[in-house]
């Protein structure tokens, strides 16, 4: 195989991930427009419920299901997706999009740092903590964040970490159908929460086009593209690439939602991005083994 042929799958995975991140954040901006009508819970129900319905009708994954497949990984992937999305949208009620993604980003950063054995990794940990300290609520600060929103962001971060762990295993076991089945499992978390909060308002014809847009932009397109990246890139490499996502989110928030961040908040987001990219890049380098005595 020529070097160019070997490089093509990696370039495909990188391109898919970049499009996925942009689509994801644009979808979040659309979803936030639905909050006054159906709440964050209802927007999450649209995102995963309509996404699952469309994907199930198109893919019909039940035709090729195997009993001996890794169902535990699939359920872990789907449930982490559901919790991550619901918690993220709950945070967006009071937290700007760029900041929410930056704090949620602690999930991939944790994956990158697990098993660290290099002194340099403590620099990345310190840089990430500095970024968090600059973002988290401070008494008397005009830019202090809502504490409840911060808790939801941290829950979303845990969900994102589990999503990265279970995603490649689910993809290896179920192939392209992993995304469809995972979104359907995630919908089991989101749809009941949406109906409990918004009730029959979710069925209003005037809201369905926006709900469909959220489903396509935030679930169908990005998760399909992300699975391409998850199954072709190591988890730590994936974590490096998604270090761009907080900036994409902040730019989308400023452009479409009028969420302009302070210089200190931009500094905090940059610190978290650098920590994640640095930790993941260092993790890919081989650790020198001690010489035998």
C-alpha positions in Angstrom: 0.0 0.0 0.0 1.4 3.4 -1.0 1.9 6.2 1.7 -0.9 8.2 0.0 -3.3 5.3 0.1 -2.5 4.7 3.8 -3.1 8.4 4.5 -6.5 8.6 2.9 -8.5 6.9 5.7 -6.9 9.2 8.2 -7.7 12.3 6.2 -11.3 11.1 5.7 -11.6 10.6 9.5 -10.2 14.1 10.2 -12.5 15.8 7.6 -15.5 13.9 9.0 -14.8 15.0 12.5 -14.3 18.7 11.5 -17.7 18.7 9.7 -19.3 16.9 12.6 -18.1 19.5 15.2 -19.4 22.4 13.1 -22.7 20.7 12.5 -23.1 19.8 16.2 -22.6 23.4 17.4 -24.9 24.8 14.7 -27.5 22.4 15.8 -27.1 23.4 19.5 -27.7 27.1 18.4 -30.9 26.0 16.7 -31.9 24.0 19.7 -31.5 26.9 22.0 -34.2 28.7 20.0 -36.6 26.0 21.1 -35.9 26.4 24.9 -38.7 29.0 25.5 -41.3 26.7 23.9 -40.4 23.2 25.1 -37.4 23.6 27.4 -34.0 22.0 27.2 -35.6 18.6 27.8 -37.9 19.0 24.9 -35.1 20.2 22.6 -33.1 17.1 23.6 -36.2 14.9 22.9 -36.4 16.4 19.4 -32.7 15.9 18.8 -32.5 12.2 19.8 -36.2 11.1 19.3 -36.6 12.4 15.7 -33.0 11.5 14.9 -33.6 7.9 16.1 -36.9 7.7 14.2 -35.4 8.8 10.9 -32.3 6.6 11.3 -34.3 3.6 12.1 -36.6 4.0 9.1 -33.6 4.5 6.8 -31.2 1.9 8.1 -33.6 -0.7 9.5 -30.8 -2.2 11.6 -32.9 -5.0 13.0 -32.3 -6.9 9.8 -28.7 -7.7 10.7 -28.6 -7.9 14.5 -26.6 -10.6 16.1 -27.1 -12.0 19.6 -23.4 -12.6 20.1 -22.5 -8.9 19.4 -21.1 -6.6 22.1 -24.4 -5.3 23.4 -22.9 -4.0 26.6 -20.7 -1.6 24.6 -23.7 -0.5 22.6 -25.8 0.2 25.6 -22.9 2.1 27.2 -22.5 4.1 24.0 -26.3 4.9 23.7 -26.9 5.7 27.4 -23.8 7.9 27.6 -25.1 9.7 24.5 -28.5 10.3 26.0 -27.1 11.6 29.4 -24.5 13.7 27.7 -27.0 15.4 25.4 -29.6 16.0 28.1 -27.1 17.4 30.6 -25.5 19.6 27.9 -28.8 21.2 26.9 -29.8 21.7 30.5 -26.5 23.6 31.0 -27.2 25.7 27.9 -30.2 27.3 29.6 -27.8 29.5 31.7 -24.3 29.0 30.3 -23.0 30.4 27.0 -22.4 27.7 24.3 -18.6 28.2 24.1 -18.1 27.9 27.8 -20.4 24.9 28.1 -18.4 23.0 25.5 -15.1 24.1 27.1 -16.1 22.6 30.5 -17.7 19.5 28.9 -14.3 19.1 27.1 -12.8 17.9 30.4 -14.2 14.5 29.4 -11.9 14.0 26.4 -9.1 15.6 28.4 -9.5 13.0 31.1 -9.3 10.2 28.5 -6.1 11.7 27.1 -4.5 11.9 30.6 -5.5 8.5 31.9 -2.5 6.3 32.4 -0.1 9.2 32.1 3.5 8.5 33.1 5.3 11.6 32.1 6.1 14.6 34.3 5.0 16.9 31.4 1.5 15.6 31.8 1.2 17.5 35.1 1.7 20.7 33.0 -1.4 19.8 31.0 -3.4 19.0 34.2 -2.4 22.3 35.7 -3.3 24.2 32.5 -6.7 22.5 32.4 -7.4 23.4 36.1 -6.3 27.0 35.4 -8.8 27.2 32.6 -11.6 25.8 34.8 -10.7 28.2 37.6 -11.0 31.1 35.2 -14.4 29.8 34.1 -16.1 28.6 37.2 -18.3 30.9 39.3 -16.6 33.4 41.5 -18.5 35.4 44.2 -18.9 39.0 43.4 -18.0 38.5 39.7 -20.2 40.0 37.1 -19.3 37.1 34.8 -19.9 34.4 37.4 -21.5 31.2 36.0 -24.6 29.6 37.3 -23.6 26.8 39.7 -26.4 24.5 38.6 -25.4 25.0 35.0 -21.8 24.1 35.9 -22.9 20.9 37.5 -24.8 19.9 34.3 -21.7 20.7 32.3 -19.6 18.4 34.4 -22.2 15.6 34.1 -22.1 16.1 30.3 -18.2 15.9 30.5 -18.5 12.4 32.2 -21.0 11.4 29.5 -18.6 12.5 26.8 -15.7 10.6 28.3 -17.9 7.4 28.4 -19.0 8.1 24.8 -15.4 8.1 23.6 -14.7 4.9 25.5 -17.7 2.9 24.3 -18.0 4.4 20.8 -15.2 2.5 19.1 -16.3 -0.8 20.7 -19.9 -0.3 19.6 -18.7 0.6 16.1 -16.5 -2.5 15.9 -19.4 -4.7 17.0 -22.3 -3.2 15.0 -20.6 -1.3 12.2 -22.6 1.6 10.7 -25.7 0.5 12.5 -24.1 1.4 15.9 -25.0 5.1 15.4 -28.6 4.3 14.6 -29.0 1.9 17.6 -27.0 4.2 19.9 -29.3 7.2 19.1 -32.3 5.0 19.7 -31.0 4.0 23.1 -30.2 7.6 23.9 -33.7 8.6 22.9 -34.9 6.3 25.8 -33.3 8.8 28.1 -34.3 12.0 26.3 -37.9 11.5 25.0 -39.5 10.7 28.4 -37.7 13.7 29.9 -39.0 15.9 27.1 -42.6 14.8 27.5 -42.5 15.1 31.2 -41.4 18.7 30.9 -43.2 19.9 27.7 -46.1 17.4 27.3 -48.0 17.7 24.0 -46.3 20.9 23.1 -43.7 18.7 21.5 -46.2 17.7 18.9 -47.0 21.3 17.8 -46.7 21.4 14.0 -45.0 24.9 14.1 -42.1 23.5 16.2 -41.5 20.3 14.2 -39.4 21.9 11.4 -37.0 23.3 14.0 -37.0 20.0 15.9 -36.2 18.2 12.6 -33.3 20.7 12.0 -31.9 20.0 15.5 -32.2 16.2 14.9 -30.3 16.4 11.6 -27.6 19.0 12.6 -27.0 17.7 16.1 -27.6 13.9 15.8 -27.9 12.3 12.4 -25.1 14.1 10.6 -22.5 14.6 13.4 -22.9 11.1 15.0 -22.6 9.4 11.7 -19.5 11.3 10.8 -18.1 10.9 14.3 -18.4 7.2 14.1 -16.2 7.3 11.0 -13.6 9.2 13.1 -14.0 7.0 16.2 -13.4 3.8 14.3 -10.4 5.1 12.4 -8.5 7.2 14.9 -7.1 6.3 18.4 -9.1 7.8 21.3 -6.2 10.1 22.2 -5.9 11.3 18.6 -9.6 11.9 18.6 -9.2 14.0 21.7 -6.5 16.2 20.1 -8.8 17.0 17.1 -11.8 17.8 19.2 -9.7 20.4 21.0 -11.0 22.8 18.3 -14.6 22.3 19.4 -14.7 24.9 22.2 -13.6 27.6 19.7 -16.1 26.5 17.1 -18.8 26.6 19.8 -17.8 30.1 21.0 -17.8 31.4 17.4 -21.3 29.9 16.7 -22.6 31.3 20.0 -21.3 34.7 19.1 -22.6 34.6 15.5 -26.0 33.1 16.0 -26.9 33.7 19.7 -25.1 37.0 20.5 -23.1 35.3 23.3 -20.0 37.4 23.3 -17.3 36.2 25.8 -14.9 38.3 27.8 -11.1 38.2 27.3 -10.7 36.2 30.5 -13.2 33.6 29.2 -11.5 33.3 25.9 -8.2 32.8 27.8 -9.8 30.1 29.9 -11.1 28.3 26.8 -7.7 28.5 25.1 -6.0 27.1 28.2 -8.4 24.1 28.2 -7.8 23.5 24.5 -4.0 23.6 24.9 -4.2 21.2 27.8 -6.2 18.7 25.9 -4.2 18.9 22.7 -0.9 18.8 24.5 -1.9 15.9 26.7 -3.2 13.8 23.8 -0.2 14.6 21.6 2.2 13.6 24.4 0.2 10.4 25.1 0.8 9.2 21.5 4.6 9.4 21.9 6.2 6.2 23.1 7.5 6.2 26.7 11.1 5.3 26.9 11.6 2.0 28.7 14.3 1.8 31.4 17.5 0.2 30.4 18.1 -3.3 32.0 20.6 -3.4 34.8 
